[in-house]
Amino acid sequence: MTNIIFGLFLYFPEDKTEYIPAAISFMAFFIAAVLTMRLIIKISKRQEEKAKQFEEQLKKQQAKD
């Protein structure tokens, strides 16, 4: 019974060229994910720097008052 159920979900083709479109789409999504993560990290660092500058500005302003 389990062989029949797993047989519905697992498909290993005899012709290995059928893996090529899957590999291409995997690489495209993987590269997009890496680039998106790098973009998020870059934006996060930029926002962190702005927050630090704003915090320093507030500290200087409070020291004057």
N, C-alpha and C positions, 0 to 999 in steps of 0.2 A: 504493500500500500504506500509506504513512504517513497519507494522508488518511483512510483507513478506521480506522486505529488512533486517530488524534487525534479522529475523529468520535465515538468511543465515550466519550471523556472530556470533550469540550467540548460544552456545550449552551447555546445562546443563544436563549431563547424569543422568539417574535414578540410575544406578549402581555407587556408589560413589568411588569404587575401581579404576575407570578410572582416578581419580585425583592423584593417587599415583605416576605414572611416571612423571607427570608434577611437582609435589612437589619435587621429587628427583632431576630432572634436574634444577629446580629453585634453590634449596639449593646448588647444585654443582656450578652453575654460581654465586650465591650470595657469597659463600665462596671464590671462585676464585677472584671475584671483590674486596672483602675486603682485601685479601692477596696482590693483586696487588697494591691497594691503599697504604697499609702499606709499601710495598717495595718502592714505589715511594717516600713516605714521608721520609723513612730512607735514601735513596740515596740523596734526596734533602738536608737533614740536613748535610750529609757528605760533599756535594759540597759547602754548605754555610760555613762550618767550614774551608774548604780549601781556599775559597775565602777570608775569614777574615784573615787567616794566611798570605796569599799572600799580602793582603793589608797592614798588619802590617810590613811585610818585605820591601815593597816598601817605606813606611813612614820612616822606620829606615834608608834605603839606601839614601833617599832624605835628611834626616836630617844630614847625614855625609857629603854630597856633598855641 
